[in-house]
Amino acid sequence: MYLKTAVLLVNLGTPDSPSVKDVRSYLFEFLNDPRVIDIPAIARFFLVNFIIVPFRAPKSAKIYQELWVNNGLPEGKTGAPILYHGISVREKLQQLLGNDYDVYLAMRYKNPSLDDVLSEINKKNHEKIIVIPLFPQYASATTGSVIDKIMKIVSKWCVIPELKFINQFYDNAGFINTIIERAKEHNINEYDHVLFSYHGLPIRQVDKVYKDGTQCEEHNCETEINETNQFCYKATCYATTRLIAERLNLSKEKYTVCFQSRLDKDWLEPFADKV
């Protein structure tokens, strides 16, 4: 019997519905991840469960309710775009790869859960699993958390197949080409300025990449990728930007890299709202 290869796509996740109850459950699982809020467990427990989730869930639920309906999906479709488009990507990749592969989609938080999807993979006795977290730039809070969770689950299996993790693809030609194709739908020269906005991270998480005790600001993360900063989230964001800007013939004065969704002042700068 020929054993297939499983390809597992993993994204961050979404509440099961825009109700306050489901948003609260999602935030509880998400923010209690020690790789997301990397502070002592007791402090994280009280911060998340008694401060962030109770106050944030009702506000976030209103935004999700708006997103669920006005989400740019085909007519008659409602729901979370991240799940809808994730399923679409899975289906298209399955068609592209053919019968030698089984393609799966899972979310790090909520559904379809990694526990359920990996259980399905385990039952099919695949000889190899290729895991692709859908985050172009590596970060401990995203890709690192996905790999951590999968290793904990798979370590309990009797038979552990060959595992391959794609831990980042910030400079992958296919990834860059997709952005170029979309950008070329517009006349970039008609715009005064272009912002490349990436999700922010606490500076302390970026600094942890450097095993020699140095900090991100001590490296040339805005201008180069080297052996030291190749897993620095800031460095790879800037590297992606340079690749895109070069293809679009954007001079340095025509674009700015920035970071959105910060929680406090000790996050990566420059801040998108300030820029």
C-alpha positions as CSV (number, residue, x, y, z in Angstrom):
1,M,0.0,0.0,0.0
2,Y,1.4,3.4,-1.0
3,L,1.4,5.9,1.9
4,K,0.6,9.5,1.0
5,T,2.2,12.7,2.3
6,A,0.1,15.0,4.4
7,V,0.4,18.7,3.9
8,L,-0.9,20.7,6.9
9,L,-1.7,24.4,6.5
10,V,-2.1,26.2,9.8
11,N,-3.3,29.7,10.4
12,L,-3.9,31.7,13.6
13,G,-7.6,31.1,14.1
14,T,-11.0,32.7,14.6
15,P,-14.0,32.6,17.0
16,D,-16.6,30.0,16.1
17,S,-19.1,32.9,15.9
18,P,-19.2,36.6,16.6
19,S,-21.1,36.1,19.9
20,V,-19.4,37.5,23.0
21,K,-19.3,33.9,24.4
22,D,-17.4,32.5,21.4
23,V,-15.1,35.6,21.2
24,R,-14.3,35.2,24.9
25,S,-13.5,31.6,24.4
26,Y,-11.2,32.4,21.5
27,L,-9.4,35.1,23.3
28,F,-9.0,32.9,26.4
29,E,-7.2,30.2,24.4
30,F,-5.2,32.7,22.3
31,L,-3.9,35.0,25.0
32,N,-3.2,32.3,27.5
33,D,-0.6,30.8,25.1
34,P,2.8,31.5,26.9
35,R,4.4,32.2,23.5
36,V,1.9,35.0,22.8
37,I,2.1,36.7,26.2
38,D,5.5,35.7,27.4
39,I,5.4,36.7,31.0
40,P,5.3,34.5,34.2
41,A,2.3,32.2,34.3
42,I,0.6,33.7,37.3
43,A,0.9,37.2,36.0
44,R,-0.4,36.1,32.6
45,F,-3.4,34.2,34.2
46,F,-4.6,37.3,36.1
47,L,-3.8,39.7,33.2
48,V,-5.7,37.7,30.6
49,N,-8.6,36.2,32.6
50,F,-9.4,39.2,34.8
51,I,-8.4,42.2,32.8
52,I,-8.0,41.6,29.0
53,V,-10.6,39.1,28.2
54,P,-13.5,40.5,30.3
55,F,-13.1,44.0,28.9
56,R,-12.0,43.1,25.3
57,A,-14.4,40.3,24.5
58,P,-17.6,42.5,24.2
59,K,-15.7,45.2,22.1
60,S,-14.1,42.6,19.9
61,A,-17.4,40.8,19.4
62,K,-18.9,43.9,17.9
63,I,-16.1,44.1,15.4
64,Y,-16.4,40.4,14.5
65,Q,-20.2,40.9,14.0
66,E,-19.4,43.6,11.5
67,L,-16.7,41.4,9.9
68,W,-19.0,38.4,9.7
69,V,-21.4,40.2,7.3
70,N,-19.4,42.9,5.6
71,N,-16.5,40.7,4.8
72,G,-16.0,40.9,1.0
73,L,-16.9,37.2,0.5
74,P,-19.1,36.1,-2.4
75,E,-22.8,37.1,-2.3
76,G,-24.7,35.1,0.3
77,K,-21.6,34.0,2.2
78,T,-21.1,35.1,5.8
79,G,-18.5,34.1,8.3
80,A,-14.8,34.6,9.1
81,P,-12.8,35.5,6.0
82,I,-9.7,33.8,7.4
83,L,-11.6,30.5,7.5
84,Y,-13.4,30.9,4.2
85,H,-10.2,31.8,2.3
86,G,-8.2,29.1,4.2
87,I,-10.6,26.4,3.0
88,S,-10.3,27.8,-0.6
89,V,-6.5,27.7,-0.4
90,R,-6.6,24.1,0.9
91,E,-8.9,23.0,-1.9
92,K,-6.8,24.7,-4.6
93,L,-3.6,23.2,-3.2
94,Q,-5.1,19.8,-3.1
95,Q,-6.1,20.1,-6.8
96,L,-2.6,21.3,-7.7
97,L,-0.8,18.6,-5.8
98,G,-3.0,15.7,-6.9
99,N,-3.6,12.3,-5.4
100,D,-0.1,11.7,-3.9
101,Y,-0.9,14.3,-1.2
102,D,-3.7,14.9,1.4
103,V,-4.0,18.6,2.2
104,Y,-5.5,19.7,5.5
105,L,-6.3,23.1,7.1
106,A,-6.1,23.7,10.9
107,M,-6.2,26.7,13.2
108,R,-3.8,27.2,16.1
109,Y,-6.7,28.5,18.2
110,K,-10.3,27.2,18.0
111,N,-11.6,25.3,14.9
112,P,-10.7,23.4,12.9
113,S,-8.4,22.5,15.8
114,L,-4.9,21.1,15.5
115,D,-5.9,18.2,17.9
116,D,-8.8,17.2,15.6
117,V,-7.0,17.6,12.3
118,L,-3.8,15.8,13.5
119,S,-6.0,13.0,14.8
120,E,-7.5,12.6,11.3
121,I,-4.0,12.6,9.8
122,N,-2.8,10.0,12.3
123,K,-5.6,7.6,11.4
124,K,-4.6,7.7,7.7
125,N,-1.1,6.5,8.5
126,H,0.8,9.1,6.4
127,E,4.5,8.4,5.9
128,K,5.4,12.1,6.0
129,I,3.8,15.3,7.2
130,I,4.7,18.7,5.8
131,V,3.6,21.6,8.1
132,I,3.2,25.1,6.7
133,P,2.3,27.7,9.2
134,L,0.8,30.5,7.1
135,F,3.1,33.3,8.5
136,P,5.7,34.4,6.1
137,Q,8.0,35.8,8.8
138,Y,9.0,33.6,11.7
139,A,7.9,34.7,15.2
140,S,7.7,32.7,18.4
141,A,4.1,33.9,19.0
142,T,2.9,32.5,15.6
143,T,5.1,29.9,13.8
144,G,6.9,29.0,17.0
145,S,3.6,28.4,18.8
146,V,2.2,26.2,15.9
147,I,5.4,24.0,15.9
148,D,5.4,23.8,19.7
149,K,1.7,22.6,19.8
150,I,2.1,20.1,16.9
151,M,5.2,18.5,18.5
152,K,3.4,18.1,21.8
153,I,0.5,16.3,20.1
154,V,2.6,14.2,17.7
155,S,5.0,13.2,20.5
156,K,2.2,11.1,22.0
157,W,1.7,9.0,18.9
158,C,3.0,5.4,18.8
159,V,4.3,5.9,15.3
160,I,5.7,9.3,14.5
161,P,6.1,9.9,10.7
162,E,8.7,12.1,9.1
163,L,8.0,15.7,10.0
164,K,9.0,18.7,8.0
165,F,8.3,22.3,9.2
166,I,8.4,25.3,6.9
167,N,9.3,27.9,9.5
168,Q,9.3,31.0,7.3
169,F,8.9,32.0,3.6
170,Y,9.4,35.8,3.7
171,D,11.6,35.7,0.6
172,N,10.0,32.9,-1.3
173,A,9.7,33.8,-5.0
174,G,6.1,32.5,-5.2
175,F,5.0,34.5,-2.1
176,I,6.6,37.7,-3.4
177,N,5.1,37.2,-6.9
178,T,1.6,37.0,-5.5
179,I,2.0,40.4,-3.9
180,I,3.6,41.8,-7.1
181,E,0.7,40.5,-9.2
182,R,-1.9,42.2,-6.9
183,A,0.2,45.5,-6.7
184,K,0.3,45.7,-10.5
185,E,-3.5,45.9,-10.6
186,H,-2.8,49.5,-9.5
187,N,-0.7,52.2,-10.9
188,I,1.8,52.6,-8.1
189,N,3.2,55.8,-9.6
190,E,-0.1,57.6,-9.0
191,Y,0.3,57.2,-5.2
192,D,2.3,59.7,-3.1
193,H,3.6,57.0,-0.7
194,V,3.3,53.3,0.0
195,L,3.1,51.9,3.5
196,F,4.2,48.3,4.2
197,S,2.4,47.5,7.5
198,Y,3.1,44.3,9.4
199,H,1.6,43.1,12.7
200,G,3.6,44.3,15.6
201,L,5.4,42.3,18.3
202,P,6.8,43.2,21.7
203,I,10.5,44.2,21.4
204,R,11.4,41.7,24.1
205,Q,10.2,38.9,21.9
206,V,12.3,40.0,19.0
207,D,15.3,40.4,21.2
208,K,15.1,36.8,22.4
209,V,16.1,35.7,18.9
210,Y,19.7,36.8,19.7
211,K,21.3,34.1,21.7
212,D,24.4,36.2,22.4
213,G,22.5,38.6,24.6
214,T,22.5,41.4,22.1
215,Q,19.4,43.3,21.1
216,C,17.6,43.8,17.7
217,E,18.6,47.5,17.6
218,E,22.3,46.4,17.6
219,H,21.9,44.6,14.3
220,N,21.3,46.0,10.8
221,C,17.8,44.6,10.7
222,E,16.4,47.4,8.5
223,T,19.0,46.9,5.8
224,E,20.2,43.3,5.6
225,I,19.7,39.6,6.5
226,N,22.6,37.7,7.9
227,E,23.3,34.6,10.0
228,T,22.6,36.4,13.2
229,N,19.2,38.0,12.4
230,Q,17.8,35.5,9.9
231,F,15.0,34.6,12.4
232,C,14.5,38.2,13.6
233,Y,10.9,39.1,12.7
234,K,11.8,42.8,12.2
235,A,14.7,41.9,9.8
236,T,12.5,39.5,7.7
237,C,9.7,42.1,7.5
238,Y,12.2,44.6,6.1
239,A,13.6,42.0,3.8
240,T,10.2,41.2,2.3
241,T,9.6,44.9,1.8
242,R,12.9,45.4,0.0
243,L,12.2,42.5,-2.4
244,I,8.7,43.9,-3.2
245,A,10.0,47.5,-3.5
246,E,12.7,46.4,-5.9
247,R,10.3,44.6,-8.1
248,L,7.9,47.6,-8.2
249,N,10.8,50.0,-8.8
250,L,10.0,51.9,-5.6
251,S,12.8,54.2,-4.4
252,K,13.5,54.3,-0.6
253,E,11.9,57.7,-0.2
254,K,8.6,56.4,-1.7
255,Y,7.8,53.8,0.9
256,T,7.8,53.2,4.7
257,V,7.8,50.1,6.8
258,C,5.6,50.2,9.9
259,F,3.9,47.9,12.5
260,Q,0.3,47.9,13.6
261,S,-1.8,46.5,16.4
262,R,0.5,47.4,19.3
263,L,-0.6,46.9,22.9
264,D,1.9,49.3,24.5
265,K,4.9,51.5,23.8
266,D,7.5,48.7,24.0
267,W,6.5,47.2,20.6
268,L,8.2,47.4,17.2
269,E,8.4,50.8,15.7
270,P,7.5,52.8,13.8
271,F,3.9,52.5,14.7
272,A,1.5,52.4,11.8
273,D,-1.0,54.9,13.3
274,K,1.7,57.4,14.0
275,V,3.2,57.0,10.6
